[in-house]
Amino acid sequence: MKAFILVSLNEGNEQTVLDELKAMPEIVNAYVLFGEWDILTEVELSGVEELGSFVMEKIRSREDVKLTSTLVVAGK
């Protein structure tokens, strides 16, 4: 399944966080943004449970992450 995860950071180290996220095999693409959100990631995972675990364990657990919002792709 494909999803997009918006990430808001506590501090302004977007490039460092972006590089670390891009190294994760689940992340297909990642971008630094201007505006309310700091980073947009595109992920490919096998299902909803794996997506939930990924978001909680690998993204939200980071000290520099303030908030996330996950958008699951419903169709193409």
C-alpha positions in Angstrom: 0.0 0.0 0.0 1.1 3.5 -0.7 0.8 6.4 1.8 2.2 9.9 2.3 3.3 11.0 5.7 3.6 14.7 6.6 6.1 15.4 9.4 6.4 18.5 11.6 9.7 18.9 13.4 10.5 20.5 16.8 13.6 22.2 15.5 15.0 23.4 12.2 17.2 20.4 11.3 15.1 19.4 8.2 18.0 18.3 6.0 19.5 16.0 8.7 16.1 14.4 9.4 15.4 14.2 5.6 18.6 12.3 5.0 17.9 9.9 7.8 14.4 9.2 6.6 15.6 8.7 3.0 17.9 5.9 4.3 14.9 3.9 5.4 13.9 1.2 2.9 10.2 1.8 3.4 10.5 5.4 2.2 10.3 5.8 -1.6 10.7 9.6 -1.7 11.0 12.4 0.8 11.0 16.2 0.4 11.5 19.3 2.6 8.5 21.6 2.5 7.8 25.2 3.1 4.7 25.9 5.3 3.0 24.2 8.2 4.7 20.8 7.5 8.5 20.4 7.3 8.8 17.0 5.5 6.7 14.9 3.1 7.5 11.2 2.8 6.1 8.7 0.3 6.1 5.2 1.7 5.3 1.7 0.4 4.2 -0.9 2.9 2.4 -4.2 2.8 -0.7 -3.1 4.9 -2.3 -0.9 7.4 -0.8 -2.7 10.4 2.8 -2.3 9.0 2.1 1.3 8.2 0.9 2.0 11.8 4.0 0.3 13.2 6.3 2.2 10.9 4.8 5.6 11.7 4.8 5.0 15.5 8.2 3.1 15.8 10.3 4.8 13.2 8.9 8.3 12.8 6.9 9.5 15.7 9.3 8.0 18.2 12.0 10.4 17.1 12.7 13.2 19.6 12.8 15.8 16.7 9.4 14.9 15.4 6.5 17.1 16.8 3.6 15.8 14.8 2.7 13.6 11.8 -0.3 13.2 9.5 -0.7 10.0 7.4 -2.6 10.1 4.1 -3.3 6.6 2.7 -3.7 6.4 -1.1 -7.2 5.0 -2.0 -6.8 4.8 -5.7 -4.8 5.9 -8.7 
